[in-house]
Amino acid sequence: MIPSTPTIGVLALQGAFEVHARRLASLGANTALIRTPEQLAPLDALVLPGGESTTFLWHLERSGFYDILNAFVRTKPVFGTCAGCILLAKEVSNPAQKSFGVLDISVERNAYGRQNDSAILTSETILPGGPLEMVFIRAPRISRIGPGVESLANRETTGGIAASPVLIRQGNLLAATFHPELSEDTRVHQLFLDIVRSAT
């Protein structure tokens, strides 16, 4: 049984990992920055932050981290943001690359353009509290979700690209194509903490 004050790790190889850790700590979790595979053992859950997914893979495979993390994401609650979402996805394109394949979604990397095409948008969500602010930085696009995946928020049609889910849940897995840690809105992190606390 997961304790009411769970220990949530944040993969600290690149990206805004410290911001995720501070946000979760402010909501009542114990947090740990994870840099080695041995540090995964005591965790109740893990955040895979944004960054560059191919760089993540290089670090993970170089250190022998990949196989241990691959087992972890299949048994514990995990929250992937941006690059973390890509790493969890079953199918990755633009271009194709290796992933853990635990989320039944298809993802297109850099679908909305490069760094200069980053944006802060507000969209409706099924989370209580009204529209959700979303910070997109070289964001991927979720082009398909499987029958067991729930869409919690969508990005509107932009520049000829059809509307697509941007916040999804599949059981104990949560993923966002945006960066909730860069917004003052705490609802996405609170949702993950709730998922962790209800996991068995």
Residue pairs with C-beta under 8 A, 6 or more apart in sequence:
1 200
2 44
2 45
2 196
2 197
2 199
2 200
3 44
4 197
5 28
5 29
5 30
6 29
6 30
6 44
6 45
6 193
6 196
6 197
7 29
7 30
7 31
7 32
7 42
7 43
7 44
7 45
8 24
8 29
8 30
8 31
8 32
8 43
8 44
8 45
8 46
8 47
8 192
8 193
8 196
9 31
9 32
9 33
9 34
9 39
9 40
9 43
9 45
9 46
9 47
10 17
10 18
10 20
10 21
10 24
10 31
10 32
10 33
10 34
10 46
10 47
10 49
11 17
11 34
11 46
11 47
11 48
11 49
11 56
11 69
11 84
12 18
12 33
12 34
12 35
13 35
13 51
13 55
13 56
13 59
13 60
14 49
14 51
14 52
14 55
14 56
14 59
15 49
15 50
15 51
15 82
15 83
16 49
16 50
16 179
16 181
16 182
17 33
17 47
17 49
18 33
19 181
19 182
20 47
20 49
20 81
20 181
20 189
21 31
21 32
21 33
22 31
23 181
23 186
23 189
24 31
24 47
24 189
24 192
24 193
25 31
26 186
27 186
27 189
27 190
27 193
28 193
29 193
29 196
32 39
32 43
34 40
34 43
34 46
36 63
36 65
37 63
37 64
37 65
37 68
37 69
40 46
40 68
40 69
40 72
43 72
43 76
44 76
44 77
44 196
44 199
45 76
45 77
45 78
45 79
45 192
45 195
45 196
45 199
46 72
46 73
46 76
46 77
46 78
46 79
47 78
47 79
47 80
47 81
47 84
47 192
48 56
48 78
48 79
48 80
48 81
48 83
48 84
48 85
48 87
48 88
49 81
49 82
49 83
49 84
49 181
50 81
50 82
50 83
50 84
50 137
50 179
51 82
51 83
52 83
53 83
53 86
53 87
53 92
53 97
53 99
53 109
54 97
56 83
56 87
57 66
57 87
57 97
57 98
59 65
60 66
60 69
69 100
70 100
72 78
73 88
73 100
73 102
73 173
74 100
74 102
76 172
76 199
77 172
77 173
77 174
77 192
77 195
77 196
77 199
78 88
78 102
78 172
78 173
78 174
79 173
79 174
79 175
79 176
79 192
80 86
80 87
80 88
80 103
80 173
80 174
80 175
80 176
81 175
81 176
81 177
81 178
81 179
81 180
81 181
82 137
82 138
82 139
82 140
82 176
82 177
82 178
82 179
84 175
85 103
85 107
85 140
85 142
85 175
85 176
85 177
86 92
86 97
86 99
86 107
86 109
86 140
87 99
87 100
88 99
88 100
88 101
88 102
88 103
88 173
88 175
89 99
89 101
89 103
89 105
89 106
89 107
89 142
89 175
90 99
90 101
90 102
90 103
90 104
90 105
90 106
90 146
91 99
91 101
91 105
91 106
91 107
91 144
92 98
92 99
92 106
92 107
92 109
93 106
93 107
93 108
93 109
93 143
94 108
94 109
94 110
94 111
95 109
97 109
102 173
103 149
103 168
103 170
103 173
103 175
104 145
104 146
104 147
104 148
104 149
104 170
105 142
105 144
105 145
105 146
105 149
105 165
105 168
105 170
105 175
106 142
106 143
106 144
107 140
107 141
107 142
107 143
107 177
108 140
108 141
108 143
109 140
110 138
110 139
110 140
111 139
111 140
111 141
111 143
111 161
112 119
112 136
112 138
112 139
112 141
112 158
112 159
112 161
113 138
114 138
115 137
115 138
117 138
118 135
118 136
118 137
118 138
118 139
119 136
120 133
120 134
120 135
120 136
121 133
121 134
121 136
121 155
121 156
122 131
122 132
122 133
122 134
123 131
123 132
123 134
123 153
123 154
123 155
123 156
123 166
124 131
124 132
124 153
124 154
125 131
125 132
125 152
125 153
125 167
125 187
126 152
126 153
127 152
127 153
127 187
127 188
127 191
128 187
129 185
129 187
132 153
132 167
132 185
132 187
132 188
133 183
133 184
133 185
134 153
134 155
134 166
134 176
134 178
134 179
134 180
134 183
135 178
135 179
135 180
135 182
135 183
136 155
136 177
136 178
136 179
137 179
139 166
139 177
139 178
140 177
141 155
141 161
141 164
141 177
142 164
142 165
142 166
142 168
142 177
143 164
145 151
145 165
145 168
146 170
148 170
148 171
149 165
149 168
149 169
149 170
150 168
150 169
150 170
151 165
151 167
151 168
152 165
152 167
152 168
152 169
152 191
153 165
153 166
153 167
154 163
154 164
154 165
154 166
155 163
155 164
155 165
155 166
155 177
156 163
157 163
164 177
166 176
166 177
166 178
167 174
167 175
167 176
167 177
167 178
167 188
168 174
168 175
168 176
169 175
169 191
169 195
172 195
172 196
172 199
174 188
174 191
174 192
174 195
176 188
180 187
180 188
180 189
181 189
